[in-house]
């Protein structure tokens, strides 16, 4: 193995470790906040924080309650397959892609995994952030949306500076 290949392998190992650590830590924070919200807001009261209100809600569907009438098993399976596909892509991308590509994927995965874990127990996701004009959501949803926006911005601003892999390389 050449020195360059060895350095690339070490970099990929560090990137994968960072990906996993980011995923686990962010998912744990979300699940802890959901547990707190489930207990603290269970009596129906809300907490006004200015533009955002803490108000307990539950979502049986996916984003924006899409698929809320589907059986919970279908929603779990669909979500699980999607998470698996993104996880495989992110894992492989850590070998050649820049941090601006795989780190947002780790954040997206953290949100998706946290919501999947939350949904697994009772078929619904705990939501607690309410704006009045937008559907109630949670921190995991913020991770997913923020990660997706960051990934899009990185893709639009990357130019020739990144080493983005082709589909064949993944």
Long-range contacts (C-beta under 8 A, 24 or more apart in sequence): 8-95, 12-94, 12-95, 12-96, 15-94, 15-95, 15-99, 15-102, 16-91, 16-94, 18-103, 18-106, 19-90, 19-91, 19-94, 19-102, 19-103, 19-105, 19-106, 19-109, 20-106, 22-103, 22-106, 22-107, 22-110, 23-106, 23-109, 23-110, 23-113, 24-110, 25-110, 26-106, 26-107, 26-110, 26-111, 26-114, 26-143, 27-110, 27-111, 27-113, 27-114, 27-117, 27-140, 29-139, 30-110, 30-111, 30-114, 30-115, 30-138, 30-139, 30-140, 30-143, 31-114, 31-117, 31-118, 33-128, 33-138, 33-139, 34-114, 34-118, 34-126, 34-128, 34-138, 34-139, 34-140, 37-126, 37-128, 37-138, 38-126, 41-128, 46-130, 51-131, 52-129, 52-130, 52-131, 53-129, 53-130, 53-131, 53-132, 54-128, 54-129, 54-130, 55-128, 55-130, 55-136, 56-126, 56-127, 56-128, 57-126, 57-127, 57-128, 57-130, 57-136, 58-124, 58-125, 58-126, 58-127, 59-124, 59-125, 59-127, 59-136, 60-123, 60-124, 63-141, 64-135, 65-135, 72-119, 72-123, 72-124, 75-119, 75-123, 76-116, 76-119, 76-120, 76-123, 79-112, 79-115, 79-116, 79-119, 80-116, 82-112, 83-109, 83-112, 83-113, 83-116, 86-112, 89-170, 92-165, 92-170, 93-165, 93-170, 95-165, 96-163, 96-164, 96-165, 96-169, 97-162, 97-163, 97-164, 97-165, 98-154, 98-158, 98-161, 98-162, 98-163, 98-164, 100-150, 100-154, 100-158, 100-162, 101-151, 101-154, 101-155, 101-162, 101-164, 103-150, 104-146, 104-147, 104-148, 104-150, 104-151, 104-154, 105-147, 105-151, 106-147, 107-143, 107-144, 107-146, 107-147, 107-150, 108-143, 108-144, 108-147, 108-148, 108-151, 110-140, 110-143, 111-139, 111-140, 111-141, 111-142, 111-143, 111-144, 111-147, 112-140, 112-144, 114-139, 114-140, 114-143, 115-140, 115-141, 115-144
